[in-house]
Amino acid sequence: MRDDDHDQPLRILIVEDDPRVRTALRAFLSEGGFEVVGDAATAAAALRMARERAPAVVLVDVLTAHGPDGIELLRALTELRIPAVAISIHGGVRGDALAAGAYSFLDKDSAPELLVATLREAAAHACR
């Protein structure tokens, strides 16, 4: 975990342009013991929140309907040394997301347990 106190919930920022998916992710992660420090529909809002709220990990929908896109956001988060897990319904962007600095890429229909494990791994990896 990013915090020295492992009893603290992992701080997550969600970037998803679909408000229904954003709400569902927030509820799922909050119920799973994560602290959702914010959610954003655009990359610009997400970057601002990432700078202000210091999440341990950012969950990024790579293809948002609002520009700039998630690939640019992943590059910016990498520069800030904030790990990100990329998600999308379009597996064809996997290579671009990983090349832009994503810790991992998951399909949106991945098992919830895999999402939780991957977010925790990304945070642990950032502490090394």
C-alpha positions in Angstrom: 0.0 0.0 0.0 1.1 3.6 -0.5 0.4 4.5 3.1 2.8 3.1 5.8 -0.3 2.2 7.8 -1.6 -1.0 6.1 -4.9 -0.7 8.1 -5.8 2.4 6.1 -8.1 1.8 3.1 -6.5 2.0 -0.3 -7.2 5.4 -1.8 -8.7 5.1 -5.4 -9.6 7.7 -8.0 -12.1 6.5 -10.7 -12.0 7.9 -14.2 -15.1 6.8 -16.2 -17.2 8.8 -18.6 -20.4 6.7 -18.1 -22.1 8.0 -15.0 -23.9 4.7 -14.3 -20.6 2.7 -14.5 -18.9 5.4 -12.4 -21.5 5.1 -9.7 -21.4 1.3 -9.8 -17.6 1.3 -9.5 -17.7 3.7 -6.6 -20.2 1.6 -4.7 -18.4 -1.6 -5.4 -15.0 -0.3 -4.4 -16.3 1.5 -1.3 -18.2 -1.6 -0.1 -15.0 -3.6 -0.8 -13.0 -1.5 1.7 -11.4 1.0 -0.6 -11.5 4.8 0.0 -12.8 6.4 -3.3 -11.2 9.8 -3.1 -13.0 11.0 -6.2 -14.5 10.1 -9.6 -14.2 12.0 -12.8 -15.8 11.9 -16.2 -12.9 13.5 -18.0 -9.1 13.2 -18.1 -8.6 16.8 -17.3 -10.8 16.6 -14.1 -9.0 13.3 -13.2 -5.6 14.9 -13.5 -6.6 17.8 -11.3 -8.0 15.4 -8.7 -5.0 13.2 -8.8 -2.8 16.2 -8.1 -5.0 17.4 -5.2 -6.1 14.2 -3.6 -3.1 11.9 -3.9 -4.7 8.6 -4.7 -2.7 5.4 -4.3 -4.0 4.1 -7.6 -6.1 5.6 -10.4 -8.6 3.3 -12.3 -8.8 4.7 -15.9 -11.3 4.0 -18.6 -9.0 4.4 -21.5 -11.6 5.4 -24.0 -13.7 8.3 -22.7 -16.1 10.3 -24.7 -14.4 13.5 -23.6 -10.9 14.6 -24.6 -8.1 14.4 -23.9 -8.2 10.6 -23.9 -7.2 8.1 -21.3 -3.9 7.3 -23.0 -2.8 10.9 -22.4 -4.0 10.7 -18.9 -1.9 7.5 -18.3 1.2 9.3 -19.5 0.6 12.2 -17.2 -0.1 9.9 -14.2 3.2 8.1 -15.0 5.0 11.4 -14.8 3.4 12.1 -11.5 4.4 8.6 -10.3 0.8 7.6 -9.6 0.1 4.0 -10.7 -2.9 3.4 -12.9 -5.0 0.4 -13.9 -6.5 0.8 -17.3 -9.9 -0.6 -18.2 -11.9 -0.7 -21.5 -14.4 -2.7 -23.4 -12.1 -2.4 -26.4 -9.2 -4.8 -25.9 -7.4 -3.3 -28.9 -6.1 -0.5 -26.7 -4.3 -2.8 -24.3 -0.9 -2.2 -25.9 -1.3 1.5 -26.1 -2.4 1.7 -22.4 0.5 -0.4 -21.2 3.0 1.6 -23.4 1.6 4.8 -21.8 2.5 3.5 -18.4 -0.5 1.6 -17.1 0.4 -0.9 -14.4 -2.1 -3.3 -15.9 -5.0 -3.5 -18.4 -8.3 -5.2 -17.6 -11.3 -5.7 -19.8 -14.4 -4.1 -18.3 -16.1 -7.4 -18.0 -13.2 -8.9 -15.9 -14.2 -10.6 -12.6 -14.6 -8.1 -9.8 -12.1 -10.1 -7.7 -9.5 -9.6 -10.4 -10.1 -5.8 -10.4 -9.7 -5.7 -6.6 -6.5 -7.8 -6.7 -5.0 -5.7 -9.6 -5.7 -2.4 -7.8 -4.0 -3.7 -4.7 -1.0 -5.1 -6.7 -0.6 -1.7 -8.5 -0.4 0.1 -5.1 2.0 -2.4 -3.7 4.2 -2.2 -6.8 4.3 1.6 -6.4 5.7 1.2 -2.9 8.8 -0.7 -4.1 
